Amino acid sequence: MKQTLLFGFSSFVFVVLLTGCTGQMAAPGLSAADKEEACINVDRKLIKVDKFLTILERNSAFHIAEADLAMEAPGITESNNKTRMLKDGNKRRAELEAKRQKLGCEPL
């Protein structure tokens, strides 16, 4: 029994070492077309966030509730408080800019 377990374990180790299997998945690289498409998507999201922040900055806190109904801002904020909405919008903009930089997109 011990001999069988020892043989099985040593065979497993040998196969793992031969194949170079480390259990880690290789990160897939983006092709040029995929990279360009990802950059375009991030740019579209940045434009939406910038538009959202512009509308917020132009309106008074009193009119934010009405503007909030007219604006489409899914994924930017869940708040109806102007200062919180601005913080969330700026945070989202920073996240998208970091993602854009990570992808290596051309500067705007």
LOSE-710829 format. One record per residue: residue in one letter; chain; z, x negated, y negated of N, C-alpha, C in turn. Coordinates in steps of 0.001 Angstrom, whole numbers, plus 500000, padded with zeros to 6 digits. Layout:
<rs>
 type mol    n_Z    n_X    n_Y   ca_Z   ca_X   ca_Y    c_Z    c_X    c_Y
    A   A      Z      X      Y      Z      X      Y      Z      X      Y
...
</rs>
This chain:
<rs>
 type mol    n_Z    n_X    n_Y   ca_Z   ca_X   ca_Y    c_Z    c_X    c_Y
    M   A 500000 499177 501190 500000 500000 500000 500000 499128 498740
    K   A 500868 498106 498729 500944 497217 497578 499641 496462 497408
    Q   A 499066 496071 498528 497821 495326 498472 496699 496192 497901
    T   A 496652 497466 498246 495637 498385 497738 495807 498600 496237
    L   A 497055 498797 495791 497316 498982 494360 496966 497723 493582
    L   A 497314 496567 494134 497021 495309 493459 495509 495100 493357
    F   A 494802 495394 494420 493354 495257 494409 492708 496235 493422
    G   A 493168 497476 493427 492623 498489 492521 492870 498137 491065
    F   A 494083 497699 490756 494418 497330 489383 493617 496116 488925
    S   A 493517 495109 489776 492769 493912 489392 491276 494244 489233
    S   A 490754 495147 490030 489358 495564 489892 489140 496273 488559
    F   A 490073 497136 488209 489987 497856 486938 490002 496886 485765
    V   A 490923 495930 485783 491015 494939 484710 489735 494115 484643
    F   A 489214 493725 485765 487986 492942 485820 486817 493723 485214
    V   A 486690 494995 485561 485598 495825 485039 485746 495997 483530
    V   A 486966 496222 483060 487196 496381 481623 486839 495106 480889
    L   A 487217 493975 481420 486903 492712 480766 485412 492411 480802
    L   A 484748 492768 481885 483319 492525 481998 482513 493382 481027
    T   A 482912 494628 480880 482139 495527 480025 482518 495394 478552
    G   A 483634 494762 478290 484071 494616 476899 484604 495913 476333
    C   A 485034 496791 477191 485531 498089 476752 486913 497931 476143
    T   A 487032 498307 474875 488329 498231 474216 488902 499603 473958
    G   A 488148 500637 474228 488619 501985 473989 488392 502447 472562
    Q   A 487800 501621 471728 487537 501994 470347 486093 502438 470213
    M   A 485908 503478 469449 484566 503983 469205 483944 503204 468051
    A   A 482717 502874 468186 482015 502187 467105 481711 503178 465989
    A   A 481893 502744 464767 481596 503605 463620 480088 503705 463458
    P   A 479569 504924 463444 478119 505055 463296 477697 504697 461885
    G   A 476638 503935 461772 476105 503562 460469 475181 504646 459948
    L   A 475095 504746 458655 474213 505739 458053 472835 505128 457821
    S   A 471825 505880 458165 470471 505426 457857 470235 505634 456365
    A   A 469147 505120 455865 468845 505234 454434 468702 506692 454012
    A   A 468057 507499 454847 467868 508916 454518 469202 509663 454526
    D   A 470045 509369 455523 471363 510009 455593 472233 509601 454420
    K   A 472141 508341 454040 472925 507838 452907 472488 508525 451619
    E   A 471185 508660 451443 470663 509314 450242 471092 510781 450195
    E   A 471034 511447 451341 471441 512850 451404 472937 513004 451111
    A   A 473742 512090 451645 475183 512131 451381 475467 511889 449901
    C   A 474734 510974 449293 474901 510712 447856 474526 511938 447027
    I   A 473461 512614 447411 473033 513818 446691 474095 514906 446801
    N   A 474667 515075 447998 475716 516080 448179 476951 515764 447342
    V   A 477340 514503 447304 478497 514106 446496 478195 514313 445016
    D   A 476965 514000 444600 476584 514214 443202 476638 515689 442824
    R   A 476190 516563 443715 476252 518009 443453 477697 518465 443285
    K   A 478560 517971 444153 479975 518336 444046 480583 517803 442754
    L   A 480192 516592 442360 480682 516029 441096 480222 516862 439899
    I   A 479007 517339 439944 478493 518175 438860 479302 519465 438770
    K   A 479616 520078 439918 480425 521299 439913 481812 521038 439329
    V   A 482416 519917 439719 483746 519591 439211 483691 519330 437715
    D   A 482686 518608 437257 482556 518344 435821 482350 519634 435029
    K   A 481541 520533 435559 481320 521821 434903 482631 522611 434844
    F   A 483358 522607 435926 484651 523285 436002 485618 522725 434955
    L   A 485706 521402 434866 486617 520775 433904 486177 521036 432465
    T   A 484887 521051 432214 484383 521331 430869 484766 522742 430433
    I   A 484596 523703 431315 484961 525086 430993 486460 525185 430734
    L   A 487256 524506 431556 488704 524536 431366 489112 523944 430027
    E   A 488524 522819 429670 488903 522147 428436 488480 522939 427205
    R   A 487418 523713 427292 486926 524480 426148 487722 525764 425911
    N   A 488355 526282 426945 489067 527550 426829 490550 527335 426573
    S   A 491141 528324 425929 492590 528284 425737 493262 528733 427018
    A   A 494543 528470 427113 495287 528848 428308 495277 530359 428502
    F   A 495203 531100 427412 495190 532561 427476 493927 533079 428174
    H   A 492810 532400 427977 491528 532875 428493 491175 532272 429852
    I   A 492058 531443 430370 491762 530802 431666 491666 531826 432787
    A   A 492494 532864 432743 492451 533875 433805 491083 534545 433854
    E   A 490517 534861 432692 489182 535463 432655 488115 534454 433082
    A   A 488257 533232 432611 487289 532199 432972 487380 531881 434458
    D   A 488591 531965 435003 488794 531677 436424 488014 532665 437281
    L   A 487930 533893 436860 487164 534883 437610 485668 534583 437566
    A   A 485217 534042 436447 483791 533762 436288 483371 532448 436938
    M   A 484322 531527 437078 484000 530207 437638 484059 530231 439159
    E   A 483193 529468 439742 483256 529267 441179 483824 527882 441401
    A   A 485053 527825 441897 485706 526532 442071 486387 526427 443429
    P   A 485696 526749 444518 486348 526603 445813 486550 525129 446154
    G   A 487700 524810 446640 487986 523440 447038 488465 522554 445911
    I   A 488519 523084 444675 488990 522270 443564 490460 522559 443300
    T   A 490791 523841 443162 492174 524207 442887 492457 525619 443375
    E   A 493717 525893 443584 494167 527228 443955 495056 527810 442863
    S   A 495301 527049 441827 496231 527439 440774 495528 528250 439694
    N   A 496329 528962 438895 495793 529636 437720 496466 529117 436447
    N   A 497216 528039 436585 497850 527370 435456 496880 526301 434941
    K   A 496631 526299 433635 495608 525413 433078 495914 523942 433340
    T   A 497147 523513 433111 497462 522091 433300 497332 521702 434767
    R   A 497752 522583 435650 497629 522296 437087 496155 522269 437506
    M   A 495368 523170 436940 493939 523199 437255 493260 521918 436782
    L   A 493640 521436 435607 493075 520184 435102 493475 519005 435985
    K   A 494735 518977 436408 495184 517893 437294 494417 517925 438610
    D   A 494289 519121 439188 493562 519250 440458 492093 518872 440303
    G   A 491493 519277 439198 490093 518950 438951 489875 517459 438782
    N   A 490769 516812 438027 490649 515357 437836 490910 514606 439136
    K   A 491831 515124 439943 492106 514506 441247 490883 514628 442157
    R   A 490266 515803 442146 489067 516018 442968 487921 515126 442491
    R   A 487781 514971 441178 486740 514100 440630 486961 512659 441091
    A   A 488217 512200 441052 488524 510835 441488 488214 510648 442973
    E   A 488525 511664 443786 488218 511585 445220 486712 511476 445449
    L   A 485950 512288 444731 484491 512264 444903 483887 510956 444402
    E   A 484417 510422 443314 483912 509143 442812 484225 508012 443789
    A   A 485406 508070 444421 485754 507064 445427 484833 507186 446640
    K   A 484547 508416 447038 483638 508629 448170 482233 508135 447830
    R   A 481824 508379 446603 480513 507932 446134 480422 506409 446146
    Q   A 481487 505768 445713 481519 504304 445702 481530 503757 447127
    K   A 482259 504428 448014 482333 504000 449410 480956 504086 450086
    L   A 480197 505116 449727 478854 505268 450288 477870 504259 449706
    G   A 478204 503695 448556 477312 502722 447922 476160 503367 447191
    C   A 476410 504522 446590 475369 505227 445838 475068 504481 444544
    E   A 473878 504747 444016 473488 504133 442751 474359 504690 441630
    P   A 474685 503860 440642 475511 504353 439531 474782 505423 438729
    L   A 475566 506341 438187 474970 507427 437382 474509 506924 436049
</rs>
